[in-house]
Amino acid sequence: MKLRLVRAVNRRLLPATAGHAAAAPFARRWLGRAGLGAGWLLSAALGALAVSAPAQPNAAPAPATVPASAPASGAAAAETAPVNNSWLDAPMFYELLLGEMEVSTGHPADGFEVMLDAARRSRDGTVFQRAIEIAVQGRSGDRALLAARAWRQSLPQSIEALRTQVQLLVATEKLDELAGPLKELIERQPEAERSPVIAGLPRFLAGVRDKAQALSVGQTALAPYLDLPATRTAARTSLGRLAAAAQQSDLAMGYLQQAHQDDPAAAGPVLLALDLMGPKPEAEAVVKDYLARPDALTALRLAYVQSLEQRQRLVDAVAQLRLTVAQQPDMAQAWLSLGALLTELQEPREGIQALDRYFALQAPPAAGEGDASDDDNQDERLRRTYDYACVVQADAHEQLGELKEATRWLDKVPAERTDLALLVRRASLMVRQGQVEAGLALVKNGAARGNPDARARLLAQAQVLRDAGRQQAAFDLLGEAVKQSPEDSGLVYEQAMLAEQLKQYDAMEALLREVIRLKADDAQAYNALGYSLAERGVRLDEALKLIQHAVELAPDDPFILDSLGWVYFRQGRADEALKLLKQSYAARPHAEVATHLGEVLWAMGQRDEALRYWREAQQRERDNTALRETLQRLKVKL
């Protein structure tokens, strides 16, 4: 100790001011931890207290005994009055001070050594924690682990020491050392808390890069709990999540099925099943089985709705929302979600009814002055949700051709919360009423929340021009932007879509191939190019390869499935085409998909069925271009 102190002083003769600067925060830190008054600092500095035995962990300091012959009054009485002994004696104080001074003057490695020595001698958890803090601040995981191991050796019953060791092993990804301490940590949890700890294991290991090894660690640590009724469901669910993260979906599915079989009412396996629905579609059976229960949680049904939306299975999502509002008719958010999906499915009348129910349940929020982008502000989230409902209601009325009513709903969104997307909607309504230039001026110069950049404004102008039927002007506008930003795949894609509308197919193909070069995983670019070839009946083998690759990139996209069915039809594979088109339409009953489905059925001689789909398409979108051109080509009147 003396040698280390002399070495530090000889290396840096600190002026008095620097010494006070280092000592002040140190005193606050350690006197606070020791539970001693500030007056003790002077006593320690003078060496007035005797060395006491190390305090026992988690035990209160034992009171010192007072000799019977001690004076009872005056200064002598003050010297011999009863005091509380502590591990923080004078030598220990100096060692801790030295450690903090080493850290504060830029020598964390030396400070760590001093602090770890003090921790071992004091056997106090707070000193071990400080040593670990110093190591972490110095970005030395090995030193932090050294201190954690020393802590455990000194205080083997300390659950905090064990927890810290486990956390550091994960943070440093020393997974080969993790299984034993992790298993012990779980064992030492109170029985009532063990299942939640087990359930949280996948999240705890989420940042580990070697997912297969994380799974192996979990299997070792959770092995004792796989057959215990109180923990088996949580254990199998956690192992299922770890297996899924390790890309072992078959193993994950096995854990899931067993966990659900053990406890059909448990929520954990259902959430796992929702995550597994992508790689393992059969996992959905677990979700459906659970939701068939009368005690199924609404929150899990809504989570299923969200999963269905992500997979663009909007019809199925609507069915689940109908069940939700039937069971809980006062849930405003469910009515809003139902109305939004019905509107997106081009069922505006039912959408308006659902939205009217939302507005009846949800009073308009009070105006606020908070940050409109603050997701942590509950009031602001409520206002944004209400604004969204107004916009959806406007969309539903626009689908019905009720433009004034649509404008009235858009006007309910205050100017200070109007973003560029809302300006585009207003401009679209202006275009439909012949006010093209006013609409262009609105998206070009109108005030919008978030201060949209020039690129966003330009895309908005192109959208307005497209709505106005001025595709060439929109194409030229985007062309100038692409010259300025040739690596912007989004701008290139939008220009390609305009080229397709202008029947400039060579330009479209060149632009889409450029998008693929810039962004090799752009499923929509592969799909658009393949569909264009299929629609024109050219290079069908190449079209098929492009669309098949798009399906690989986005297997749940119903519009890409529609493209695949359409190229099959163009190749004369009507049966395969029919199957895919029905699958696409079941997930997303869009007018263009119905048009394709009707043509395939017409060609197969199922004309009544074809007419039914075409009428549905006309009911959803009377002005759909694909439907109109198909009926004219086949000389069909509905």
N, C-alpha and C positions, 0 to 999 in steps of 0.2 A: 504493500500500500504506500509506504513512505517513498520507495524508489519510484513508483509511478507518478506520485505527486511531484517529486523533485524533477523528474524528467519533463513533466508538462510545464512546470514553472520555468525551468531552464530554457525550454524551447521557445516559450512565448512569455516574456515578462509583461503580464497584463497590467495596464494602468488601473488605478482605483475605479475609474468610471466604468471601464469594461467589466471589472469584477462585479460591481453592483448591478450592471445590466444583466449579467448572466445569473447572478444570485437571486434577483427579484422574482422572475418567473419560476425559477427552481423552487424557491421557498413556497410560493403559492401552490405549486404542484405537489410537493412532498409533504408539507405540513397539512395540506388538505387531505391527503391520502392517509396520513398517520393519525388524523383526528386530533392533532395537538394545537394548542393556541400559539399565537405569534410570539408570545413571550419566551417560548421554548427555544426559539432560534438563538437568542442571546445566550441562553444557558448552554446550548450545544456548542456554540462558538467558543465559549470559555472553557469547555471541557468539564463542566460542573457535575454532569451526571455520570454515574458509574455504568460500565458496560452491563447490559442486561442480557438474559438468555433470549434466544430467538423466540419470537411469539409463535404460538401454534396457529396453523391456518384456520381462518374463520373463527378464531377465539378472541375474546376481549382481553386487553392487557391486564395482567394481574396487578393488584395494588401492592405498592412497596410496604414492607413492615416498618413501623416506627419504633426505635429503641425506647424502652421504658424510661430511660434516664434523659431523654431529649428535653431541651428547654421548651417551655410552654408559651412563651410570649416574646415580643420584641423581634429584633432582627434574627436572633437565633431561632426563634419559632418559625419564622418564614423559611429559614434554610432547612429545617427538619420537618416541615409540614408534609403530610402524606402526598405523594405524587403517583402518577400512573407511569409504570415502566413501559417501554416500547422497544421494538427492534431498531428504531431510528435513534441510535445513540450517537455520540460525537464522532467516532471514527466512521460509522456508517454514513453519517451526514456528509462528512468531507468526501467520502468516496462517491456518493451520489452527486454532490456538487461538481466534482471533477468530471464525472461522466457527462453531465449536462453541459459543462464548459467546453469539453472536447467536441460535442455535437454542435454547439452554437458557434464555434470558431472554425467549422468546416472540416472536422476530423471525425466523421461518424464511425469509422471502423474502430478507432481508439475508444471513442465514447461507448460503443457497443461492448467492448471487452471489459471496460470498467463496470458498466451497468450489469453485465451478466455475472461478473464476480460478486457484485453486491447482492444480486438476486440469489445466488447460490448460498451466500453466507446468511442472508436474512430469511431465506425460505418464505418470502412474501410474494403472493401472486401479482400484486400491482407492480413490483419491481421487474418481475419476469415480463409482464405485459409491456413495460416501458422499454426493456431491452429489445423485444420483438418490434415495437414501433420504430425504434432507431434503425434496426436492420431493414425494415420495410421501406422506411424513408430513404435509406441508402441503396435501395434496389438490390439487396442481397438476400435472396430467398434461402440460400444455404445457412447464413447466419441466423435468420429468423427461425428456421427449423432446428438449428442447434439449441437456441434458447428454449424453444417449445419442448424439445426432448429433455433438456435439463429441468425445466419446470415440472414435467411429468415425473422425473426421477425424484425430485425433491418433495413433490406433493402428489403422490400417486393416486390419491382419492379425489383430486380436484377435477370436477367435470369440465370446468372452464379450460383447464390446461389441455384436456383431451380434445375438447371441441376446437381449440385453437390449433392444435397439431393437425387435426383432420382438415381444417380449412387451409392451412398452409400447404399440406401435401397436395390438395387439389389445385391450389393457386400455382404451385410450382410444377404441377403435372408429374409428380413422383408417384405414379399409380401403383408401381410394384410394391410400395410400402404402405399403401392406403387400406387394403382390405381388413387387416387386423385391427387397427385403431378405429376404423369406421364400424366394424362389427361390434367392438366393445362399446362405442358411443351409443349405438342403438340398444344394446343390452342394458345399459345403465339409465335409459329413459324410464320414467314412471310408466307403468303399464297403460294408464289411460292416455298417455301422450305418444306411445310408441307408433301406433298406426299413422298419425299425422306426420311424424318424422319420416317414416318409411315412404309415405306418399310424396313427400317433398324431395326425395333423393334424385329423381331425374332432373329437376330444376337445379339442384345443387351441383350436379355433374354436367350441366348443359354446356359450359364453356370449355370442357376438356376436348382436345383435338382428336385424340385416339378413341373413337366411339366404341370400337370393339373391345378395347381394354377396359373402358368404363363399364361396359356390359359385364365383363368378366368379374370386375370388382364387385358390382352389384349382386351378381349371382352368388359370390362367396359370402358377402355380408348378409344377404337376405335368406340364405339357405335355411337357417333355423326357423324361419317364420312362414314358410310356404305351406305348412300343414296345420298351423295353429288357427283355430276358428277366428280369433280376434284380429289376426294380422294377415291371413292368407290372401284376402282380396287386395289389400293395399300392396302387399309384396308382389303379387303376380301382375298387378296393374303397372307398378313401377318398373318391373323387369320388362314388361311389354313395351313401355315407352323407351327404355334403354335399347332394346332390340330394334325398335323402329328407327331410332337415331343411328344405329349401326348398320342400317340398310338390310336388316335381317327380318323381312316382313313376314315370312312364314313362321318364324319363331315368335314374333310379336303377336301374330294371330292366334297361335296356340295358347300363349299366356292370357290373351284377351278372352278367348272362349271359356277357359277354365275359370277365370275370375268371375265372369258373368254367370256361369253355372253355379259357382259357390254362393254368390249373393246377387240374385236377379234385381234386387232393389237398389244396389249400390250405384252411385253416380260416377265414380272413377272409371270403371270399365266403359261406360257410355262415352265419356269424353275421349278416352283412348280410341274407341271405335270411330268416332268422328274424324280423328286425325288419320286413321288408317284407311278411310274410305277411298283415298286416291290409289295407293298401291294395291290394296286388297278390297275390292268392291263388296266382297261377302261380309265385311265388317258391318255393313249397314244393317244386316239382319239383327245384330245386337241392339242397335239403336231403335229399330222398329219394335223389337220385342219389349224393350224397356218402356217405350212411349205408349204401348198398349195397356200398361198398368194404370189403374185408377189413381194411384198415388204418384204418378210421374211428375217430376218437377217442371214447372213452366219454363224455368231458365234453361233446362236442357232441351226442351222443344224449340225454344228460340235459337239455341246454339245449332240445332239441326237445321233450322231455317237458314241461318247464316251459311252453313256448309253447303246447303243446296244452292243458295244464291251464288256462291263462289264457283260452283260447278255449272252455273247457268241453267239449272233445273228449276226454272221459275214456276212451272205449273205445280210441281211437287211442293215447292215452298209456299205457294198460295194455299194449297190444301192444308198444310200444317198451321198456317196462320188462321185459317177459318176455324180450325179446332181450338186454337188458342183463344180467339175472341168469343167463341161459344162458351168456353169454360170460364173466362174472365172478361166479361163484357165491358168492364170499366178500365181496362188497360189501354190507355191512350196510345202508347208507342206501338202496340200491336196493330191497332187500327191504321196508324200512319204507314207502317210497313206494308200492310195489306193493300192499302190504297195506292202506294207507290208501285208495287209489283203489278197490280191490275192495270194501272196506267201504262206501265212499260209493256205489258202484254197487249196493249191496244184494246182494252176493255174499259173505256173511259166512264161509262155510266155507272158500272159497279165500283170503279175507282172513286168516283165522286161521292158515292154513298158512304164508302168506308172513310174517306177523308172528312166528310161532314160529321161523322161520329167522333173522329179525332178532335175536331174543332169544338164540338159540344162538350167534350171532356176536358180539353186543355184551354184555359183562359189565355188571352194574349199576354205575353210577358211584359213586365214594366220596362221602359226604356232604361238603358244603362250607359255608363260612360267608360266601362272597362275596355280592355284590349280585346278586340273582336277575334283575335287569333289565340286567345288564352284558353287552352283546353282544360286547365285546372279550375276555371271559374264556372261554377255550377250554373249561375244565372246566365252567363254568356252562352253556355252550351244549350240551355233551354231556348234562348232567343234564336240561335242558329237553327235548332230543330224546327221551331215554329216557322222561320223563314223558309226552310226547305219544304215544309208542308204547303205553304202558300204557292211556291213554285210548282210543285207537283199538281196542285189543284188547277193552276193556270195551264199546265200541259194537258190535263184531261179535258178542259174546256176547249183548248185549241184543237184537239183531235176531233171534237164535235163541231168545229167550225164556229164556235162562239167566241169570236176574237175580242169583242169588247169585254166580255166577262173574264177572259183570260188576262187582258190588260189590267183589269181591276184587281185581280189577285196578285199580279206582279207588283202593282203599285203599293201593296201592303208592306212590302219589304222597304224599310227606311233607307234613305240615300246613303247614310254612313255605313250600312252593312251590305251595300250593293257591290258585288264583285263583277269581274269581266264576263263570267258565264251568264250572269243575269242580264247584263247589257246585251249579250248576243241573243238571248231569248226575246228581249224587248225589240231588238232590231229585226228579228225574224217576223214578229207580229207586224211591224211597220212595213216590211217587204210585202207581206200578204195583203196589205191594204194600199199598196202602190207607193209607199214612201221609201223608196230604195235609197236615195241620197241621204235622207235623214237618218236611216238606219246605219249607213256607212259612217256618217259623221259621229253617231253615238258611240260606236265601238272604237273609233279612231281617237276621239278626244274626250269621251265621257269620263267623269270621275268614277274611279273604281277602287274598292278596298284592296289593299295589298300592293298598290302601285305596280300593275302588270308591266312587264318589259316590252320592248319593241317587237320581239318575236311573237309574244302572245297577242299583241294588238294586230299584227299582220295576219296571223292565222284566223283571228276573229273577222277581219275584213274579208278574207278569202271565203269564210263560211257564209257571210252575208251575200257576197257576190254569187256564190253557188246557189243559195236559196232563191236569189233573184233570177236564176237561169242564165247568168252571165259567166259561164264556165271559162270562156277564153280569157276574159279579164282576170279571173281568179288565177288561171294557169300562168298568165304573164306576171302577175303580182308575185306569186310564189317563185317563179323562175328567177326574178331579180334577187329574191331573198336567198335562194340556193346558191347563186353566184357569190354572194357575200359569205355564206356559211355552207360550203360544199360538203362538210362532214356531218351536217345535221340530218340524221336519218329520218327524223319526224317530218321535217320540211320536204325532203325528197319523196317520202311516201305520199304525203298529201298531194304533191304535184303529179305523182303517178296516177292517183285516183282521178284527178281531173283530166289527165291525158286519156284515160280509159273512157270517160264520159264524152270526150271530144272525138272518140274513135281514132285517136292517134296511137295505134297499137305498138308501133315500133318504139316510139318515145316512151310509152308506158312500160314496155318490157325492159328497156335500157335503164329506166329510173328504178324499177323494182329490183333489177339485178344489182344496181348500186346500193340499194337499201340492204340487200342480203350481204353484200361485201362489207358494208359498214357495221351491220348487226346480224351476225350469222344465226342468231337464235330468234329472229323475228318471225314468228309463226304466221302472222297476218300477211307478210310480204310473200312468203311461199304460197300461201293459200290464194292470194289475189292473182298472182301470176298463173298458177295452175288453173284456177277457175276461169280466167279469161281465155286461156287456150281451149279449155273444155267447152265453154259457151260458144266459141267460134268453130268448134269441131276440128281443130288443127292440133297436130303433134300430141295426140291423146296419150301416148305412152309417157311422154315427158310430163304432161299435165298430171298424170296419175302419180308419178314419182314425187313431184313437187307437193302435191296435196297430201300424200302419205307421210312425207317428212313434216308437214304442218301438223298432222294428227299426232305424230310422235312428240312434237314440241308442246302441243296444247290438246291433249286427248279429251278434255271435257267440253271443248267448244262446239256447241251444236251447229254453228254456221259452217265450221270446217267439215263436220260430218255431212252437212248438206252438200258441200262441194264434192266430197268423195262420192256420195251417192250419185251426184249429177254426172261426174266423169264416168262412173260405171254405166250409167244409162247411155251416155254417148258412145261407149264401147260395145253396146248391145247386151249388157249384163243386167237386164231389167230386174230379175229377182233379187240380186244383191243390192241393186240401187233402191228398190222398194223398202227393203229391211232397214237400210241406213237412213233413208228419208223419214220413215215413220219414227225411228229413234230420235232423229233431230227434232221433228215436229212435236213429239211428246215432251221433250225438254223445253222447247222454245217455239210455240206455235206462231211463227212469223209468216206474214203474207207471202214472202218470196219462197219460203220453204213449202208452204201449201201449194203454191203455183207449180213448183217442180214435182211435188208429190202427185198433184192432179194430172200432170202431163204423162208421168210414168204409168199411172193407172189407166189413162185414156189409151195409151199405146198398147197396154195389155188387155184391152177390151172391157175393163171395169169402169164403164162410163158413168154410171150413176154415182159410184164412189168418187170418181174424179170431179163430177159436178159439185158434190158435197164439199169437198176441200176447197174448190174455187170459190164457192159461195161464202165459205168461212173467211177466205182471204179477202174477198170483197167487203165483207162486213167489218173486218178489222182495218183495212186500208183501201178505201175505194179507188184512190188515185195511184196505186202501186204500178210502177212502170212495167215491171216484169209480168204482172198479171195481165195488164192491158195488151201488151205485145203478144203474149201467148194466146190469149183468146182470139185476137185478130188473125194470127197466123193459122190457128186451127179452125177458124171460122165458127166459133162457139159463142152463142148468146146466152147469158144467164137470166 
